[in-house]
Amino acid sequence: MPAIDFNAANTEIADDVEGPPKIGGQRQQRQTDSQRFHWSIIHGEDGGPALPATRAGVFRGHRWGGSVSCQMMPNLKDVITALEQLAPPRLAAEWDNVGLLVGTARPTITRLMTCLTLTPEVAREAVAEQADLVVSHHPLPFRPVKRITNETATGSVLLELLATGIGVWSGHTAWDSAAGGINRLLAETLDLEHVGPIEPDEASPDTGFGRMGTAPAGRTVADLARGLTALLGCPGCHVAGTAERAAGRVGIVCGSGGESVATVAAAGCQTLVTGEIKLHDALAAVAHDLAVVAVGHHASERFAMEVLADRIASSLPEVHCWASRTEADPLVWLPADPQAAPAADVRN
């Protein structure tokens, strides 16, 4: 099968490829040349917040790959080759479990679904939609499995996938650290300037752990937090430190970034954007004079599964790709009831 060229000129995007992640509004696609697309969220719908004009082109400047120039349906090896160009396994953390985790060498791959986490509900969707391969962000299994039974959620998912012949490939920290991976996507969403890895990979300096960049002059931590929650469709977020100070140099660690506080502070950042952070890590950040914006683990990464599905589809147009339609954040923001009577003072 011919090699996959992700930088070929005059590439075409399959007609049935959906747009970028729908976060708070309607998508609009404008083709500016053979490989660069600007994505704009033009108005709110279904109760989602409308975005100001300055937020146009949220996912701008991404290079979308060329199509596989062949008539045959790609097999599993071909698909893995494409996936590894998007998320090179060498970028994964040593403790991680990435690559093909479940499956055999299928002769053809025709249907592929991306997701953040392979829950029982997401697995049932993959079965119902007759997916050949699931590309999950979080690995399953992540740690060594001593037994596979239906008495555990992990065992039930694995048994169902094995019984139906559905494979699982996970990118996780390789996709986090890739040149166009999740952390880079978040940095561009925030309009940061001079963006680069917090810890660049020696072999490829445009890849590596996290991302950092400079926020526009005058933008405060609160401004950054409000803009990001609107873009990601979050009802709110946690902020540690002084919200009204300048955001300055911003470090980005998607998912769980609490253990990176010292690294981000040492890199000269004034603000850390992450998904979730523990109490004592937040206290450590404040002690380092590092403000924190935590939008939730799910929200900080889920949008990138839509982007990943689109990129795979543009590289392998013969394969029908989509992001899970049933996946949802298990943590729901429940605001306080303004009519409720004040709680009793527990100190009495």
C-alpha positions in Angstrom: 0.0 0.0 0.0 1.4 3.5 -0.8 2.9 5.5 2.0 0.7 8.0 3.7 1.9 11.6 3.0 0.6 14.0 5.7 2.1 17.0 4.0 1.1 16.3 0.3 0.0 19.3 -1.7 -3.6 19.6 -3.0 -5.0 17.4 -0.4 -8.7 16.8 -0.2 -10.9 16.3 2.8 -13.6 13.7 2.6 -17.1 15.1 2.1 -18.5 13.3 5.0 -15.9 14.5 7.5 -17.5 16.6 10.2 -16.1 19.9 11.4 -14.1 20.7 14.5 -15.5 20.1 18.0 -18.8 21.8 18.7 -18.1 23.8 21.8 -20.8 26.3 22.6 -21.9 27.1 19.1 -22.2 26.2 15.4 -19.2 25.3 13.3 -18.2 27.1 10.1 -15.5 25.9 7.7 -13.5 28.2 5.4 -10.9 26.7 3.2 -8.0 29.1 2.7 -5.6 26.9 0.9 -5.0 23.2 0.2 -4.2 22.3 3.8 -5.1 25.1 6.2 -8.6 25.6 7.6 -10.0 28.2 9.9 -12.7 27.1 12.2 -15.2 29.6 13.5 -17.9 29.3 16.1 -20.4 31.8 14.7 -23.3 31.8 17.2 -24.5 30.0 20.2 -27.3 27.4 20.1 -29.1 25.0 22.3 -28.4 27.4 25.2 -24.7 27.4 24.6 -22.8 30.7 25.0 -22.3 32.8 21.8 -18.7 33.6 21.3 -17.5 37.2 20.6 -16.0 38.0 17.2 -12.5 38.0 18.7 -12.9 34.2 19.2 -13.2 33.5 15.5 -10.8 30.9 14.2 -10.5 28.9 17.4 -8.7 26.0 15.8 -6.9 28.0 13.1 -3.7 27.1 11.3 -3.8 23.3 11.7 -2.3 21.3 8.9 -4.7 18.6 7.9 -3.2 15.5 6.3 -3.4 14.2 2.8 -5.5 11.4 1.7 -4.2 7.9 1.2 -4.0 7.5 -2.6 -5.2 4.0 -3.0 -8.4 2.1 -4.0 -8.1 -0.7 -1.4 -9.5 -0.3 2.1 -6.7 0.2 4.7 -6.0 -2.7 7.1 -5.1 -2.3 10.8 -1.4 -1.8 10.0 -2.2 1.0 7.6 -4.4 2.7 10.2 -1.7 2.3 13.0 0.8 3.9 10.6 -1.4 6.9 10.3 -2.1 7.1 14.0 1.6 7.0 14.9 2.3 9.9 12.6 -0.3 11.9 14.5 0.8 10.7 17.9 4.3 9.2 17.8 4.6 6.5 20.5 8.1 7.6 21.4 6.5 10.8 22.9 4.6 8.8 25.5 5.7 8.9 29.1 7.6 5.9 30.3 4.8 4.9 32.7 2.1 5.1 30.0 0.5 2.3 28.0 0.0 3.4 24.4 -0.5 1.8 21.0 -2.6 -1.2 20.0 -3.9 -2.6 23.3 -6.7 -4.9 22.1 -7.2 -6.6 18.7 -5.8 -8.6 15.9 -4.5 -7.9 12.4 -7.9 -7.3 10.7 -7.8 -7.4 6.9 -9.7 -4.1 6.6 -10.7 -1.2 8.8 -13.9 0.6 7.6 -15.3 2.2 10.8 -13.3 3.9 13.5 -14.5 5.7 16.6 -12.6 8.0 18.9 -13.3 8.6 22.6 -11.7 10.0 25.7 -12.5 7.0 27.9 -13.8 3.6 27.0 -16.6 3.2 29.5 -19.3 0.4 29.2 -21.6 2.9 27.6 -19.0 3.9 25.0 -18.2 0.3 24.3 -21.8 -0.5 23.7 -21.9 2.4 21.2 -18.9 0.9 19.4 -20.6 -2.4 19.1 -23.9 -0.9 18.0 -22.2 1.2 15.4 -20.1 -1.7 14.2 -16.8 0.0 14.8 -13.7 -2.0 13.8 -11.4 0.1 15.9 -11.8 2.4 18.9 -9.1 5.1 19.3 -9.3 6.0 23.0 -7.3 8.7 24.7 -7.1 7.0 28.1 -5.6 3.5 27.7 -7.7 0.4 28.4 -6.2 -1.5 30.0 -3.9 1.0 31.6 -2.3 -1.2 34.3 -1.6 -4.9 34.1 -4.8 -7.0 34.3 -4.7 -10.1 36.5 -8.1 -11.4 35.5 -10.7 -10.5 32.9 -14.3 -11.1 34.2 -17.6 -9.4 34.0 -17.4 -8.5 37.7 -15.4 -5.3 36.9 -16.1 -2.5 34.5 -12.8 -3.0 32.8 -13.3 -6.7 32.4 -16.8 -6.2 31.0 -15.6 -3.7 28.4 -12.7 -5.9 27.4 -14.9 -9.1 27.1 -17.5 -7.2 25.0 -14.8 -5.8 22.6 -13.0 -9.2 22.3 -16.3 -11.0 21.6 -17.1 -8.6 18.8 -13.6 -8.3 17.4 -13.3 -4.5 18.0 -9.7 -3.3 18.5 -8.4 -0.6 20.8 -5.6 1.8 20.1 -4.6 4.5 22.7 -2.5 7.6 22.2 -2.7 9.3 25.7 0.5 11.1 26.5 1.8 10.7 23.0 -1.2 12.7 21.7 -0.8 15.2 24.6 2.8 15.9 23.5 2.5 15.7 19.7 3.1 18.7 17.6 -0.6 19.2 17.0 -1.8 17.4 20.1 -4.1 18.4 22.9 -1.9 20.9 24.7 -1.1 22.7 21.5 -4.8 22.8 20.6 -5.5 24.4 24.0 -2.7 26.9 23.5 -4.0 28.0 20.2 -7.6 28.2 21.5 -6.3 30.7 24.1 -4.6 32.9 21.4 -1.2 32.5 23.2 1.9 33.8 21.4 5.3 32.3 21.2 4.0 28.8 22.0 6.3 25.9 22.6 6.7 22.8 24.8 7.4 23.3 28.5 9.9 20.5 28.2 10.9 20.1 24.5 11.7 16.7 23.1 15.4 16.6 22.1 14.8 14.9 18.8 11.9 17.1 17.8 11.8 20.4 19.6 8.2 21.2 18.4 7.0 18.3 20.5 7.3 17.5 24.2 5.6 17.8 27.6 3.0 20.5 27.9 2.8 23.8 26.2 3.5 27.4 27.3 2.9 30.8 25.6 2.3 34.4 26.4 -1.3 35.7 26.8 -2.3 38.9 25.1 -1.4 42.1 27.0 -4.1 43.1 29.4 -5.7 39.6 29.7 -6.2 38.6 33.3 -6.5 35.1 34.8 -10.2 35.7 35.1 -10.5 36.7 31.5 -8.6 33.6 30.4 -10.8 31.3 32.6 -14.1 32.8 31.4 -13.0 32.6 27.7 -11.9 29.0 28.1 -15.0 27.8 29.9 -17.1 29.4 27.1 -15.1 27.7 24.4 -15.2 24.3 26.1 -18.9 24.6 27.2 -18.1 24.4 30.9 -20.5 25.7 33.5 -17.6 27.0 35.5 -14.1 26.2 36.6 -11.8 26.4 39.6 -9.3 29.2 40.0 -6.4 29.3 42.5 -4.5 32.5 43.1 -5.4 36.1 42.2 -7.9 36.0 39.4 -7.6 39.7 38.5 -3.9 39.7 37.9 -2.3 39.5 34.4 -2.3 35.9 33.0 1.2 36.5 31.7 3.1 33.4 30.6 0.7 30.5 30.6 1.6 26.9 31.0 -0.8 24.2 29.7 -1.0 20.6 31.0 -4.2 18.9 29.9 -5.9 16.3 32.1 -4.4 16.2 35.6 -1.6 18.8 36.0 -1.2 19.1 39.7 2.1 17.2 39.8 3.5 19.6 37.2 3.3 22.7 39.4 7.0 23.0 40.2 7.9 22.3 36.5 5.5 24.9 35.2 6.6 27.5 37.7 10.3 26.8 37.0 9.6 27.4 33.3 8.7 31.0 34.2 4.9 30.7 33.9 2.5 32.9 35.9 -0.6 30.8 35.2 -1.2 27.1 34.8 -4.2 25.9 32.8 -5.1 22.2 33.5 -8.1 19.9 33.9 -8.0 19.0 37.5 -5.7 19.7 40.5 -5.6 18.4 44.1 -5.9 20.7 47.0 -2.3 20.5 48.2 -1.0 20.9 44.6 -3.2 24.1 44.3 -1.7 25.3 47.6 1.8 24.6 46.3 1.0 26.6 43.1 -0.1 29.6 45.1 3.1 29.3 47.1 5.0 29.4 43.8 3.0 32.6 42.8 1.4 30.5 40.1 -2.3 31.0 39.4 -4.3 27.9 38.3 -7.3 27.6 36.0 -8.8 24.0 36.3 -11.7 23.4 33.9 -12.2 19.7 34.7 -10.3 16.7 33.4 -13.0 15.7 30.9 -13.5 19.2 29.4 -9.7 19.8 29.1 -9.3 16.8 26.7 -12.7 15.7 25.3 -12.8 18.4 22.6 -9.6 17.0 21.1 -11.3 13.7 20.3 -13.4 15.5 17.8 -10.3 17.0 16.2 -8.6 13.6 16.2 -11.5 11.9 14.4 -11.4 14.6 11.7 -7.6 14.3 11.3 -7.8 10.5 10.9 -10.7 10.9 8.4 -8.7 13.4 6.3 -5.7 11.0 6.3 -7.8 7.9 5.6 -10.9 9.0 3.7 -11.9 5.4 3.0 -12.5 4.9 6.8 -15.7 6.3 8.3 -14.5 8.1 11.5 -16.5 9.7 14.3 -16.1 10.8 17.9 -18.3 9.0 20.4 -21.8 10.5 20.6 -22.7 8.9 24.0 -19.6 10.0 26.0 -20.3 12.5 28.7 -18.5 14.0 31.7 -19.4 11.9 34.8 -19.0 15.0 37.0 -22.0 17.4 36.7 -21.8 20.9 38.0 -24.8 21.4 40.4 -25.2 25.1 41.5 -26.5 25.9 44.9 -30.2 26.6 45.3 -30.5 30.4 45.9 -33.9 29.8 47.6 -32.5 27.3 50.1 -32.2 28.3 53.8 -28.6 29.0 55.0 -26.9 25.9 56.4 -26.4 25.6 60.1 -23.0 26.7 61.4 -21.3 23.3 61.8 -18.9 24.9 64.3 -21.7 25.2 66.9 
